[in-house]
Amino acid sequence: MIEPVKITSEAIREIRKMAESKNVPQGFGLRIGVNGGKGCSGVDFTLGFDQPGENDISYVVEGIPIYIRKPEVMYLLGKHLVYFDDGTTHGFLFLDDHQAESITEAR
């Protein structure tokens, strides 16, 4: 199975922290989703905890199940999910290959 979204170790660490702090039940995984894509404004990517659905592809990263709806995979191919924290700003970012490489090189 290919991994449409590459997820960094830092992002996985933060996802685990969030799942623990929100008491996410066993059997739930990380849902990566897409909003939009029907016009000129582009798409927004979403994250949440969910159970697998019939129309999902799924894979596991460092023990965390990842779920993506099949029709949304095309918007996510080649993306990297990173967790960014520079001391003043923090959060998850979806980056393209070249953006992810430049952040990795800057560290």
KOLGU-4560 file (N, C-alpha, C; in nm, 3 decimals, padded with zeros to 5 digits):
<recs>
<n_xx: 00.085 n_yy: -00.119 n_zz: 00.000 ca_xx: 00.000 ca_yy: 00.000 ca_zz: 00.000 c_xx: 00.089 c_yy: 00.124 c_zz: 00.000 mol: A seq: 1 type: MET>
<n_xx: 00.062 n_yy: 00.215 n_zz: -00.090 ca_xx: 00.134 ca_yy: 00.342 ca_zz: -00.089 c_xx: 00.079 c_yy: 00.430 c_zz: 00.022 mol: A seq: 2 type: ILE>
<n_xx: 00.162 n_yy: 00.519 n_zz: 00.068 ca_xx: 00.118 ca_yy: 00.616 ca_zz: 00.168 c_xx: 00.096 c_yy: 00.749 c_zz: 00.096 mol: A seq: 3 type: GLU>
<n_xx: -00.029 n_yy: 00.785 n_zz: 00.071 ca_xx: -00.055 ca_yy: 00.911 ca_zz: 00.000 c_xx: 00.003 c_yy: 01.032 c_zz: 00.071 mol: A seq: 4 type: PRO>
<n_xx: 00.001 n_yy: 01.029 n_zz: 00.205 ca_xx: 00.053 ca_yy: 01.139 ca_zz: 00.286 c_xx: 00.167 c_yy: 01.084 c_zz: 00.371 mol: A seq: 5 type: VAL>
<n_xx: 00.284 n_yy: 01.144 n_zz: 00.359 ca_xx: 00.396 ca_yy: 01.109 ca_zz: 00.446 c_xx: 00.379 c_yy: 01.190 c_zz: 00.575 mol: A seq: 6 type: LYS>
<n_xx: 00.400 n_yy: 01.125 n_zz: 00.688 ca_xx: 00.379 ca_yy: 01.191 ca_zz: 00.817 c_xx: 00.510 c_yy: 01.187 c_zz: 00.895 mol: A seq: 7 type: ILE>
<n_xx: 00.556 n_yy: 01.303 n_zz: 00.937 ca_xx: 00.683 ca_yy: 01.310 ca_zz: 01.009 c_xx: 00.670 c_yy: 01.255 c_zz: 01.150 mol: A seq: 8 type: THR>
<n_xx: 00.783 n_yy: 01.219 n_zz: 01.209 ca_xx: 00.785 ca_yy: 01.169 ca_zz: 01.347 c_xx: 00.733 c_yy: 01.273 c_zz: 01.445 mol: A seq: 9 type: SER>
<n_xx: 00.767 n_yy: 01.401 n_zz: 01.421 ca_xx: 00.717 ca_yy: 01.508 ca_zz: 01.508 c_xx: 00.565 c_yy: 01.515 c_zz: 01.503 mol: A seq: 10 type: GLU>
<n_xx: 00.508 n_yy: 01.501 n_zz: 01.383 ca_xx: 00.362 ca_yy: 01.505 ca_zz: 01.369 c_xx: 00.299 c_yy: 01.386 c_zz: 01.440 mol: A seq: 11 type: ALA>
<n_xx: 00.359 n_yy: 01.268 n_zz: 01.426 ca_xx: 00.306 ca_yy: 01.149 ca_zz: 01.493 c_xx: 00.308 c_yy: 01.168 c_zz: 01.644 mol: A seq: 12 type: ILE>
<n_xx: 00.416 n_yy: 01.225 n_zz: 01.696 ca_xx: 00.427 ca_yy: 01.251 ca_zz: 01.840 c_xx: 00.312 c_yy: 01.341 c_zz: 01.887 mol: A seq: 13 type: ARG>
<n_xx: 00.284 n_yy: 01.447 n_zz: 01.813 ca_xx: 00.175 ca_yy: 01.539 ca_zz: 01.850 c_xx: 00.038 c_yy: 01.474 c_zz: 01.836 mol: A seq: 14 type: GLU>
<n_xx: 00.022 n_yy: 01.390 n_zz: 01.734 ca_xx: -00.106 ca_yy: 01.319 ca_zz: 01.716 c_xx: -00.130 c_yy: 01.227 c_zz: 01.834 mol: A seq: 15 type: ILE>
<n_xx: -00.027 n_yy: 01.158 n_zz: 01.880 ca_xx: -00.040 ca_yy: 01.071 ca_zz: 01.997 c_xx: -00.080 c_yy: 01.152 c_zz: 02.121 mol: A seq: 16 type: ARG>
<n_xx: -00.014 n_yy: 01.267 n_zz: 02.140 ca_xx: -00.047 ca_yy: 01.353 ca_zz: 02.255 c_xx: -00.193 c_yy: 01.396 c_zz: 02.249 mol: A seq: 17 type: LYS>
<n_xx: -00.238 n_yy: 01.437 n_zz: 02.131 ca_xx: -00.377 ca_yy: 01.481 ca_zz: 02.115 c_xx: -00.474 c_yy: 01.367 c_zz: 02.144 mol: A seq: 18 type: MET>
<n_xx: -00.445 n_yy: 01.249 n_zz: 02.091 ca_xx: -00.534 ca_yy: 01.134 ca_zz: 02.112 c_xx: -00.545 c_yy: 01.101 c_zz: 02.260 mol: A seq: 19 type: ALA>
<n_xx: -00.432 n_yy: 01.108 n_zz: 02.331 ca_xx: -00.434 ca_yy: 01.081 ca_zz: 02.475 c_xx: -00.512 c_yy: 01.188 c_zz: 02.551 mol: A seq: 20 type: GLU>
<n_xx: -00.487 n_yy: 01.314 n_zz: 02.519 ca_xx: -00.554 ca_yy: 01.423 ca_zz: 02.592 c_xx: -00.704 c_yy: 01.428 c_zz: 02.564 mol: A seq: 21 type: SER>
<n_xx: -00.747 n_yy: 01.378 n_zz: 02.449 ca_xx: -00.889 ca_yy: 01.378 ca_zz: 02.414 c_xx: -00.956 c_yy: 01.244 c_zz: 02.443 mol: A seq: 22 type: LYS>
<n_xx: -00.879 n_yy: 01.151 n_zz: 02.504 ca_xx: -00.933 ca_yy: 01.018 ca_zz: 02.536 c_xx: -00.997 c_yy: 00.950 c_zz: 02.415 mol: A seq: 23 type: ASN>
<n_xx: -00.927 n_yy: 00.951 n_zz: 02.304 ca_xx: -00.978 ca_yy: 00.888 ca_zz: 02.182 c_xx: -00.986 c_yy: 00.737 c_zz: 02.205 mol: A seq: 24 type: VAL>
<n_xx: -01.103 n_yy: 00.677 n_zz: 02.178 ca_xx: -01.122 ca_yy: 00.533 ca_zz: 02.205 c_xx: -01.035 c_yy: 00.444 c_zz: 02.116 mol: A seq: 25 type: PRO>
<n_xx: -01.009 n_yy: 00.323 n_zz: 02.165 ca_xx: -00.941 ca_yy: 00.222 ca_zz: 02.085 c_xx: -01.021 c_yy: 00.199 c_zz: 01.957 mol: A seq: 26 type: GLN>
<n_xx: -00.952 n_yy: 00.166 n_zz: 01.848 ca_xx: -01.020 ca_yy: 00.140 ca_zz: 01.721 c_xx: -01.036 c_yy: 00.264 c_zz: 01.636 mol: A seq: 27 type: GLY>
<n_xx: -01.004 n_yy: 00.381 n_zz: 01.692 ca_xx: -01.009 ca_yy: 00.504 ca_zz: 01.615 c_xx: -00.869 c_yy: 00.533 c_zz: 01.561 mol: A seq: 28 type: PHE>
<n_xx: -00.863 n_yy: 00.600 n_zz: 01.449 ca_xx: -00.736 ca_yy: 00.641 ca_zz: 01.392 c_xx: -00.745 c_yy: 00.784 c_zz: 01.346 mol: A seq: 29 type: GLY>
<n_xx: -00.641 n_yy: 00.829 n_zz: 01.278 ca_xx: -00.638 ca_yy: 00.966 ca_zz: 01.228 c_xx: -00.705 c_yy: 00.971 c_zz: 01.092 mol: A seq: 30 type: LEU>
<n_xx: -00.809 n_yy: 01.053 n_zz: 01.080 ca_xx: -00.874 ca_yy: 01.075 ca_zz: 00.951 c_xx: -00.814 c_yy: 01.201 c_zz: 00.890 mol: A seq: 31 type: ARG>
<n_xx: -00.763 n_yy: 01.187 n_zz: 00.769 ca_xx: -00.716 ca_yy: 01.301 ca_zz: 00.692 c_xx: -00.820 c_yy: 01.326 c_zz: 00.585 mol: A seq: 32 type: ILE>
<n_xx: -00.872 n_yy: 01.447 n_zz: 00.580 ca_xx: -00.980 ca_yy: 01.478 ca_zz: 00.487 c_xx: -00.953 c_yy: 01.601 c_zz: 00.404 mol: A seq: 33 type: GLY>
<n_xx: -01.044 n_yy: 01.625 n_zz: 00.311 ca_xx: -01.034 ca_yy: 01.738 ca_zz: 00.219 c_xx: -01.169 c_yy: 01.808 c_zz: 00.213 mol: A seq: 34 type: VAL>
<n_xx: -01.167 n_yy: 01.940 n_zz: 00.224 ca_xx: -01.286 ca_yy: 02.023 ca_zz: 00.203 c_xx: -01.262 c_yy: 02.105 c_zz: 00.078 mol: A seq: 35 type: ASN>
<n_xx: -01.365 n_yy: 02.122 n_zz: -00.003 ca_xx: -01.353 ca_yy: 02.205 ca_zz: -00.122 c_xx: -01.316 c_yy: 02.122 c_zz: -00.243 mol: A seq: 36 type: GLY>
<n_xx: -01.247 n_yy: 02.187 n_zz: -00.337 ca_xx: -01.206 ca_yy: 02.118 ca_zz: -00.458 c_xx: -01.306 c_yy: 02.126 c_zz: -00.572 mol: A seq: 37 type: GLY>
<n_xx: -01.411 n_yy: 02.207 n_zz: -00.554 ca_xx: -01.514 ca_yy: 02.216 ca_zz: -00.657 c_xx: -01.513 c_yy: 02.349 c_zz: -00.730 mol: A seq: 38 type: LYS>
<n_xx: -01.414 n_yy: 02.430 n_zz: -00.703 ca_xx: -01.409 ca_yy: 02.560 ca_zz: -00.769 c_xx: -01.267 c_yy: 02.610 c_zz: -00.774 mol: A seq: 39 type: GLY>
<n_xx: -01.253 n_yy: 02.740 n_zz: -00.787 ca_xx: -01.121 ca_yy: 02.800 ca_zz: -00.801 c_xx: -01.048 c_yy: 02.822 c_zz: -00.669 mol: A seq: 40 type: CYS>
<n_xx: -01.117 n_yy: 02.805 n_zz: -00.558 ca_xx: -01.056 ca_yy: 02.840 ca_zz: -00.430 c_xx: -00.963 c_yy: 02.732 c_zz: -00.374 mol: A seq: 41 type: SER>
<n_xx: -00.952 n_yy: 02.618 n_zz: -00.439 ca_xx: -00.863 ca_yy: 02.514 ca_zz: -00.391 c_xx: -00.927 c_yy: 02.429 c_zz: -00.283 mol: A seq: 42 type: GLY>
<n_xx: -00.843 n_yy: 02.363 n_zz: -00.205 ca_xx: -00.892 ca_yy: 02.272 ca_zz: -00.102 c_xx: -00.831 c_yy: 02.307 c_zz: 00.033 mol: A seq: 43 type: VAL>
<n_xx: -00.900 n_yy: 02.267 n_zz: 00.137 ca_xx: -00.849 ca_yy: 02.273 ca_zz: 00.274 c_xx: -00.837 c_yy: 02.130 c_zz: 00.322 mol: A seq: 44 type: ASP>
<n_xx: -00.732 n_yy: 02.104 n_zz: 00.398 ca_xx: -00.711 ca_yy: 01.971 ca_zz: 00.452 c_xx: -00.757 c_yy: 01.969 c_zz: 00.597 mol: A seq: 45 type: PHE>
<n_xx: -00.814 n_yy: 01.856 n_zz: 00.639 ca_xx: -00.867 ca_yy: 01.844 ca_zz: 00.775 c_xx: -00.805 c_yy: 01.723 c_zz: 00.844 mol: A seq: 46 type: THR>
<n_xx: -00.801 n_yy: 01.730 n_zz: 00.976 ca_xx: -00.755 ca_yy: 01.620 ca_zz: 01.060 c_xx: -00.857 c_yy: 01.594 c_zz: 01.169 mol: A seq: 47 type: LEU>
<n_xx: -00.876 n_yy: 01.470 n_zz: 01.203 ca_xx: -00.965 ca_yy: 01.435 ca_zz: 01.312 c_xx: -00.948 c_yy: 01.288 c_zz: 01.347 mol: A seq: 48 type: GLY>
<n_xx: -01.013 n_yy: 01.244 n_zz: 01.451 ca_xx: -01.007 ca_yy: 01.104 ca_zz: 01.491 c_xx: -01.140 c_yy: 01.039 c_zz: 01.454 mol: A seq: 49 type: PHE>
<n_xx: -01.132 n_yy: 00.919 n_zz: 01.395 ca_xx: -01.250 ca_yy: 00.855 ca_zz: 01.341 c_xx: -01.225 c_yy: 00.705 c_zz: 01.330 mol: A seq: 50 type: ASP>
<n_xx: -01.331 n_yy: 00.632 n_zz: 01.302 ca_xx: -01.321 ca_yy: 00.490 ca_zz: 01.273 c_xx: -01.314 c_yy: 00.472 c_zz: 01.122 mol: A seq: 51 type: GLN>
<n_xx: -01.262 n_yy: 00.359 n_zz: 01.074 ca_xx: -01.254 ca_yy: 00.339 ca_zz: 00.930 c_xx: -01.392 c_yy: 00.325 c_zz: 00.868 mol: A seq: 52 type: PRO>
<n_xx: -01.401 n_yy: 00.371 n_zz: 00.743 ca_xx: -01.525 ca_yy: 00.360 ca_zz: 00.668 c_xx: -01.507 c_yy: 00.267 c_zz: 00.549 mol: A seq: 53 type: GLY>
<n_xx: -01.618 n_yy: 00.228 n_zz: 00.489 ca_xx: -01.614 ca_yy: 00.136 ca_zz: 00.374 c_xx: -01.538 c_yy: 00.193 c_zz: 00.255 mol: A seq: 54 type: GLU>
<n_xx: -01.544 n_yy: 00.324 n_zz: 00.237 ca_xx: -01.486 ca_yy: 00.387 ca_zz: 00.119 c_xx: -01.348 c_yy: 00.447 c_zz: 00.149 mol: A seq: 55 type: ASN>
<n_xx: -01.279 n_yy: 00.393 n_zz: 00.250 ca_xx: -01.149 ca_yy: 00.447 ca_zz: 00.290 c_xx: -01.035 c_yy: 00.362 c_zz: 00.238 mol: A seq: 56 type: ASP>
<n_xx: -00.922 n_yy: 00.428 n_zz: 00.219 ca_xx: -00.796 ca_yy: 00.354 ca_zz: 00.215 c_xx: -00.738 c_yy: 00.372 c_zz: 00.354 mol: A seq: 57 type: ILE>
<n_xx: -00.660 n_yy: 00.277 n_zz: 00.397 ca_xx: -00.601 ca_yy: 00.289 ca_zz: 00.530 c_xx: -00.459 c_yy: 00.237 c_zz: 00.527 mol: A seq: 58 type: SER>
<n_xx: -00.377 n_yy: 00.292 n_zz: 00.613 ca_xx: -00.240 ca_yy: 00.247 ca_zz: 00.632 c_xx: -00.199 c_yy: 00.286 c_zz: 00.772 mol: A seq: 59 type: TYR>
<n_xx: -00.087 n_yy: 00.236 n_zz: 00.817 ca_xx: -00.043 ca_yy: 00.259 ca_zz: 00.954 c_xx: 00.093 c_yy: 00.326 c_zz: 00.952 mol: A seq: 60 type: VAL>
<n_xx: 00.108 n_yy: 00.432 n_zz: 01.032 ca_xx: 00.236 ca_yy: 00.501 ca_zz: 01.047 c_xx: 00.272 c_yy: 00.499 c_zz: 01.195 mol: A seq: 61 type: VAL>
<n_xx: 00.382 n_yy: 00.436 n_zz: 01.227 ca_xx: 00.431 ca_yy: 00.426 ca_zz: 01.365 c_xx: 00.319 c_yy: 00.387 c_zz: 01.463 mol: A seq: 62 type: GLU>
<n_xx: 00.239 n_yy: 00.289 n_zz: 01.422 ca_xx: 00.133 ca_yy: 00.237 ca_zz: 01.508 c_xx: 00.002 c_yy: 00.313 c_zz: 01.504 mol: A seq: 63 type: GLY>
<n_xx: -00.004 n_yy: 00.423 n_zz: 01.430 ca_xx: -00.127 ca_yy: 00.503 ca_zz: 01.421 c_xx: -00.199 c_yy: 00.470 c_zz: 01.289 mol: A seq: 64 type: ILE>
<n_xx: -00.324 n_yy: 00.420 n_zz: 01.297 ca_xx: -00.400 ca_yy: 00.397 ca_zz: 01.174 c_xx: -00.437 c_yy: 00.531 c_zz: 01.109 mol: A seq: 65 type: PRO>
<n_xx: -00.421 n_yy: 00.536 n_zz: 00.977 ca_xx: -00.455 ca_yy: 00.656 ca_zz: 00.899 c_xx: -00.567 c_yy: 00.619 c_zz: 00.803 mol: A seq: 66 type: ILE>
<n_xx: -00.672 n_yy: 00.702 n_zz: 00.798 ca_xx: -00.786 ca_yy: 00.678 ca_zz: 00.710 c_xx: -00.805 c_yy: 00.798 c_zz: 00.617 mol: A seq: 67 type: TYR>
<n_xx: -00.824 n_yy: 00.767 n_zz: 00.489 ca_xx: -00.853 ca_yy: 00.871 ca_zz: 00.388 c_xx: -00.961 c_yy: 00.816 c_zz: 00.297 mol: A seq: 68 type: ILE>
<n_xx: -01.063 n_yy: 00.897 n_zz: 00.271 ca_xx: -01.168 ca_yy: 00.855 ca_zz: 00.178 c_xx: -01.108 c_yy: 00.847 c_zz: 00.037 mol: A seq: 69 type: ARG>
<n_xx: -01.142 n_yy: 00.740 n_zz: -00.034 ca_xx: -01.084 ca_yy: 00.716 ca_zz: -00.167 c_xx: -01.095 c_yy: 00.835 c_zz: -00.262 mol: A seq: 70 type: LYS>
<n_xx: -01.211 n_yy: 00.903 n_zz: -00.270 ca_xx: -01.219 ca_yy: 01.016 ca_zz: -00.364 c_xx: -01.127 c_yy: 01.134 c_zz: -00.329 mol: A seq: 71 type: PRO>
<n_xx: -01.078 n_yy: 01.138 n_zz: -00.205 ca_xx: -00.994 ca_yy: 01.250 ca_zz: -00.162 c_xx: -00.845 c_yy: 01.224 c_zz: -00.178 mol: A seq: 72 type: GLU>
<n_xx: -00.810 n_yy: 01.100 n_zz: -00.208 ca_xx: -00.668 ca_yy: 01.063 ca_zz: -00.219 c_xx: -00.596 c_yy: 01.148 c_zz: -00.323 mol: A seq: 73 type: VAL>
<n_xx: -00.660 n_yy: 01.176 n_zz: -00.435 ca_xx: -00.593 ca_yy: 01.249 ca_zz: -00.543 c_xx: -00.546 c_yy: 01.388 c_zz: -00.499 mol: A seq: 74 type: MET>
<n_xx: -00.613 n_yy: 01.448 n_zz: -00.402 ca_xx: -00.573 ca_yy: 01.580 ca_zz: -00.353 c_xx: -00.456 c_yy: 01.571 c_zz: -00.253 mol: A seq: 75 type: TYR>
<n_xx: -00.433 n_yy: 01.451 n_zz: -00.201 ca_xx: -00.335 ca_yy: 01.434 ca_zz: -00.094 c_xx: -00.206 c_yy: 01.366 c_zz: -00.139 mol: A seq: 76 type: LEU>
<n_xx: -00.205 n_yy: 01.307 n_zz: -00.257 ca_xx: -00.086 ca_yy: 01.236 ca_zz: -00.304 c_xx: 00.036 c_yy: 01.328 c_zz: -00.304 mol: A seq: 77 type: LEU>
<n_xx: 00.143 n_yy: 01.280 n_zz: -00.243 ca_xx: 00.268 ca_yy: 01.356 ca_zz: -00.241 c_xx: 00.276 c_yy: 01.460 c_zz: -00.131 mol: A seq: 78 type: GLY>
<n_xx: 00.173 n_yy: 01.473 n_zz: -00.049 ca_xx: 00.177 ca_yy: 01.570 ca_zz: 00.060 c_xx: 00.252 c_yy: 01.512 c_zz: 00.180 mol: A seq: 79 type: LYS>
<n_xx: 00.304 n_yy: 01.601 n_zz: 00.261 ca_xx: 00.371 ca_yy: 01.566 ca_zz: 00.386 c_xx: 00.297 c_yy: 01.637 c_zz: 00.498 mol: A seq: 80 type: HIS>
<n_xx: 00.264 n_yy: 01.564 n_zz: 00.603 ca_xx: 00.205 ca_yy: 01.624 ca_zz: 00.721 c_xx: 00.317 c_yy: 01.644 c_zz: 00.821 mol: A seq: 81 type: LEU>
<n_xx: 00.342 n_yy: 01.770 n_zz: 00.856 ca_xx: 00.449 ca_yy: 01.803 ca_zz: 00.951 c_xx: 00.388 c_yy: 01.879 c_zz: 01.068 mol: A seq: 82 type: VAL>
<n_xx: 00.456 n_yy: 01.873 n_zz: 01.181 ca_xx: 00.418 ca_yy: 01.955 ca_zz: 01.295 c_xx: 00.525 c_yy: 02.063 c_zz: 01.307 mol: A seq: 83 type: TYR>
<n_xx: 00.481 n_yy: 02.187 n_zz: 01.310 ca_xx: 00.572 ca_yy: 02.301 ca_zz: 01.312 c_xx: 00.560 c_yy: 02.371 c_zz: 01.446 mol: A seq: 84 type: PHE>
<n_xx: 00.675 n_yy: 02.400 n_zz: 01.508 ca_xx: 00.676 ca_yy: 02.474 ca_zz: 01.634 c_xx: 00.805 c_yy: 02.555 c_zz: 01.640 mol: A seq: 85 type: ASP>
<n_xx: 00.793 n_yy: 02.686 n_zz: 01.622 ca_xx: 00.912 ca_yy: 02.771 ca_zz: 01.624 c_xx: 00.923 c_yy: 02.852 c_zz: 01.754 mol: A seq: 86 type: ASP>
<n_xx: 00.842 n_yy: 02.815 n_zz: 01.853 ca_xx: 00.845 ca_yy: 02.885 ca_zz: 01.981 c_xx: 00.735 c_yy: 02.988 c_zz: 01.994 mol: A seq: 87 type: GLY>
<n_xx: 00.689 n_yy: 03.044 n_zz: 01.884 ca_xx: 00.579 ca_yy: 03.141 ca_zz: 01.889 c_xx: 00.455 c_yy: 03.090 c_zz: 01.814 mol: A seq: 88 type: THR>
<n_xx: 00.476 n_yy: 03.008 n_zz: 01.714 ca_xx: 00.367 ca_yy: 02.953 ca_zz: 01.634 c_xx: 00.383 c_yy: 02.802 c_zz: 01.628 mol: A seq: 89 type: THR>
<n_xx: 00.271 n_yy: 02.732 n_zz: 01.636 ca_xx: 00.280 ca_yy: 02.587 ca_zz: 01.622 c_xx: 00.152 c_yy: 02.534 c_zz: 01.559 mol: A seq: 90 type: HIS>
<n_xx: 00.166 n_yy: 02.418 n_zz: 01.497 ca_xx: 00.050 ca_yy: 02.353 ca_zz: 01.437 c_xx: 00.092 c_yy: 02.258 c_zz: 01.327 mol: A seq: 91 type: GLY>
<n_xx: -00.008 n_yy: 02.193 n_zz: 01.269 ca_xx: 00.015 ca_yy: 02.098 ca_zz: 01.161 c_xx: 00.012 c_yy: 02.172 c_zz: 01.027 mol: A seq: 92 type: PHE>
<n_xx: 00.098 n_yy: 02.128 n_zz: 00.937 ca_xx: 00.105 ca_yy: 02.184 ca_zz: 00.802 c_xx: 00.105 c_yy: 02.070 c_zz: 00.701 mol: A seq: 93 type: LEU>
<n_xx: 00.035 n_yy: 02.089 n_zz: 00.591 ca_xx: 00.043 ca_yy: 01.999 ca_zz: 00.477 c_xx: 00.133 c_yy: 02.066 c_zz: 00.375 mol: A seq: 94 type: PHE>
<n_xx: 00.242 n_yy: 01.999 n_zz: 00.340 ca_xx: 00.341 ca_yy: 02.056 ca_zz: 00.249 c_xx: 00.363 c_yy: 01.965 c_zz: 00.130 mol: A seq: 95 type: LEU>
<n_xx: 00.407 n_yy: 02.025 n_zz: 00.019 ca_xx: 00.451 ca_yy: 01.948 ca_zz: -00.097 c_xx: 00.593 c_yy: 01.899 c_zz: -00.071 mol: A seq: 96 type: ASP>
<n_xx: 00.641 n_yy: 01.808 n_zz: -00.156 ca_xx: 00.775 ca_yy: 01.751 ca_zz: -00.139 c_xx: 00.883 c_yy: 01.857 c_zz: -00.120 mol: A seq: 97 type: ASP>
<n_xx: 00.888 n_yy: 01.955 n_zz: -00.210 ca_xx: 00.996 ca_yy: 02.055 ca_zz: -00.203 c_xx: 00.985 c_yy: 02.143 c_zz: -00.078 mol: A seq: 98 type: HIS>
<n_xx: 00.863 n_yy: 02.171 n_zz: -00.033 ca_xx: 00.846 ca_yy: 02.249 ca_zz: 00.090 c_xx: 00.893 c_yy: 02.170 c_zz: 00.211 mol: A seq: 99 type: GLN>
<n_xx: 00.860 n_yy: 02.042 n_zz: 00.215 ca_xx: 00.900 ca_yy: 01.956 ca_zz: 00.327 c_xx: 01.051 c_yy: 01.943 c_zz: 00.332 mol: A seq: 100 type: ALA>
<n_xx: 01.115 n_yy: 01.931 n_zz: 00.216 ca_xx: 01.261 ca_yy: 01.922 ca_zz: 00.212 c_xx: 01.326 c_yy: 02.047 c_zz: 00.266 mol: A seq: 101 type: GLU>
<n_xx: 01.274 n_yy: 02.165 n_zz: 00.232 ca_xx: 01.336 ca_yy: 02.288 ca_zz: 00.278 c_xx: 01.317 c_yy: 02.309 c_zz: 00.428 mol: A seq: 102 type: SER>
<n_xx: 01.205 n_yy: 02.263 n_zz: 00.485 ca_xx: 01.187 ca_yy: 02.273 ca_zz: 00.630 c_xx: 01.283 c_yy: 02.177 c_zz: 00.700 mol: A seq: 103 type: ILE>
<n_xx: 01.298 n_yy: 02.057 n_zz: 00.646 ca_xx: 01.389 ca_yy: 01.959 ca_zz: 00.704 c_xx: 01.533 c_yy: 02.010 c_zz: 00.700 mol: A seq: 104 type: THR>
<n_xx: 01.572 n_yy: 02.072 n_zz: 00.589 ca_xx: 01.707 ca_yy: 02.125 ca_zz: 00.576 c_xx: 01.731 c_yy: 02.243 c_zz: 00.670 mol: A seq: 105 type: GLU>
<n_xx: 01.628 n_yy: 02.321 n_zz: 00.700 ca_xx: 01.642 ca_yy: 02.438 ca_zz: 00.786 c_xx: 01.663 c_yy: 02.400 c_zz: 00.933 mol: A seq: 106 type: ALA>
<n_xx: 01.626 n_yy: 02.279 n_zz: 00.970 ca_xx: 01.641 ca_yy: 02.236 ca_zz: 01.111 c_xx: 01.780 c_yy: 02.203 c_zz: 01.140 mol: A seq: 107 type: ARG>
</recs>
